[in-house]
Amino acid sequence: MVEVRKRDKESTGSLLRRFTRKVQQSRVLLDARKRKHATRPKSKAKKHKDALRREVKRKEYDKLRKLGKEVQGR
C-alpha cells in the first residue's frame, strides 16, 4: 500500500505528483492491470475439444478451397 503524507507548506499539486510517482515506482498499477484481464485456465478436456473443433474446421476449409468453392466467414 502506498502512503504519502502532506508536508508543511506543500501544495496539493506537488503532493499529488509525489503520490503518483510513488504509485508508479511501487508497480501497483502494473499488477492491477495484469489481474484485470486474467482468465481462469481451461481444463484439459476443454482444450482437447477446442483443438478437435479447429482441426475439423481446417479440414473443411482446405477441402472447399481445393474444390474451388468460395468459403464464407474468412
HURA-V308275 format. One record per residue. N is the residue number from 1. RES is the residue in one letter. PSI is psi in degrees with one decimal (999 if undefined). NEAR is the number of other ideal C-beta (glycine too) atoms within 10 Angstrom. D_LAST is the distance of its C-alpha to the last C-alpha in whole Angstrom. Layout:
n=N res=RES psi=PSI near=NEAR d_last=D_LAST
n=N res=RES psi=PSI near=NEAR d_last=D_LAST
This chain:
n=1 res=M psi=138.1 near=4 d_last=48
n=2 res=V psi=131.7 near=12 d_last=49
n=3 res=E psi=131.9 near=6 d_last=52
n=4 res=V psi=128.6 near=15 d_last=54
n=5 res=R psi=144.2 near=7 d_last=57
n=6 res=K psi=130.8 near=12 d_last=59
n=7 res=R psi=167.0 near=10 d_last=61
n=8 res=D psi=134.4 near=4 d_last=64
n=9 res=K psi=31.0 near=5 d_last=64
n=10 res=E psi=134.4 near=12 d_last=60
n=11 res=S psi=159.9 near=10 d_last=58
n=12 res=T psi=-35.9 near=8 d_last=55
n=13 res=G psi=-45.1 near=8 d_last=53
n=14 res=S psi=-32.8 near=11 d_last=54
n=15 res=L psi=-43.7 near=14 d_last=54
n=16 res=L psi=-40.6 near=11 d_last=50
n=17 res=R psi=-43.2 near=12 d_last=49
n=18 res=R psi=-42.3 near=15 d_last=51
n=19 res=F psi=-46.0 near=14 d_last=49
n=20 res=T psi=-43.8 near=13 d_last=46
n=21 res=R psi=-41.8 near=12 d_last=47
n=22 res=K psi=-41.4 near=13 d_last=48
n=23 res=V psi=-43.1 near=13 d_last=45
n=24 res=Q psi=-38.6 near=12 d_last=43
n=25 res=Q psi=-28.5 near=9 d_last=45
n=26 res=S psi=-8.2 near=12 d_last=45
n=27 res=R psi=22.8 near=10 d_last=41
n=28 res=V psi=-43.2 near=13 d_last=41
n=29 res=L psi=-38.0 near=11 d_last=38
n=30 res=L psi=-44.8 near=10 d_last=36
n=31 res=D psi=-39.8 near=10 d_last=36
n=32 res=A psi=-40.9 near=9 d_last=36
n=33 res=R psi=-36.4 near=9 d_last=32
n=34 res=K psi=-42.4 near=10 d_last=31
n=35 res=R psi=-25.7 near=8 d_last=32
n=36 res=K psi=-38.4 near=7 d_last=31
n=37 res=H psi=16.1 near=6 d_last=27
n=38 res=A psi=140.1 near=7 d_last=28
n=39 res=T psi=154.8 near=5 d_last=27
n=40 res=R psi=143.2 near=5 d_last=29
n=41 res=P psi=143.1 near=8 d_last=28
n=42 res=K psi=150.1 near=11 d_last=26
n=43 res=S psi=161.1 near=9 d_last=28
n=44 res=K psi=-39.6 near=8 d_last=28
n=45 res=A psi=-40.4 near=8 d_last=27
n=46 res=K psi=-42.6 near=10 d_last=24
n=47 res=K psi=-43.4 near=11 d_last=23
n=48 res=H psi=-43.4 near=11 d_last=23
n=49 res=K psi=-43.6 near=12 d_last=22
n=50 res=D psi=-40.3 near=11 d_last=18
n=51 res=A psi=-41.0 near=10 d_last=19
n=52 res=L psi=-41.1 near=10 d_last=19
n=53 res=R psi=-43.4 near=10 d_last=16
n=54 res=R psi=-39.3 near=10 d_last=14
n=55 res=E psi=-42.4 near=10 d_last=16
n=56 res=V psi=-44.9 near=10 d_last=15
n=57 res=K psi=-42.3 near=11 d_last=11
n=58 res=R psi=-42.9 near=10 d_last=11
n=59 res=K psi=-42.0 near=10 d_last=14
n=60 res=E psi=-43.1 near=11 d_last=13
n=61 res=Y psi=-45.3 near=13 d_last=9
n=62 res=D psi=-39.7 near=11 d_last=12
n=63 res=K psi=-46.9 near=11 d_last=14
n=64 res=L psi=-37.2 near=14 d_last=12
n=65 res=R psi=-39.1 near=12 d_last=12
n=66 res=K psi=-32.3 near=8 d_last=15
n=67 res=L psi=-8.9 near=7 d_last=16
n=68 res=G psi=15.0 near=6 d_last=15
n=69 res=K psi=153.1 near=9 d_last=13
n=70 res=E psi=132.5 near=7 d_last=10
n=71 res=V psi=125.5 near=11 d_last=7
n=72 res=Q psi=148.5 near=6 d_last=6
n=73 res=G psi=12.1 near=5 d_last=4
n=74 res=R psi=999 near=7 d_last=0
